Amino acid sequence: MRNAECTEITADGEMRITLPRAIMRAAGIEPGMPLVAYEEDGQIVVEMRPAAWTGMPALRGEPVGAEGLA
């Protein structure tokens, strides 16, 4: 674990998660800021999206759908 901040979260019935406010603030994430989420080696990674990333639908902020979660 990289950071001492650790909070248990749960996906809701629509497979959505909400990140705790304290973690968002510590990462410098502001409301409306575009983020990128992906799976890497069995972990979910959420990063701030660089403005130059516009190629893939998911990187343009378009939903990818729950079928990718299966």
HELIX and SHEET records of a PDB file:
HELIX    1   1 ARG A   21  ALA A   27  1                                   7    
HELIX    2   2 PRO A   57  ARG A   60  5                                   4    
HELIX    3   3 ALA A   66  LEU A   69  5                                   4    
SHEET    1   A 2 LEU A  35  GLU A  40  0                                        
SHEET    2   A 2 GLN A  43  MET A  48 -1                                        
END                                                                             
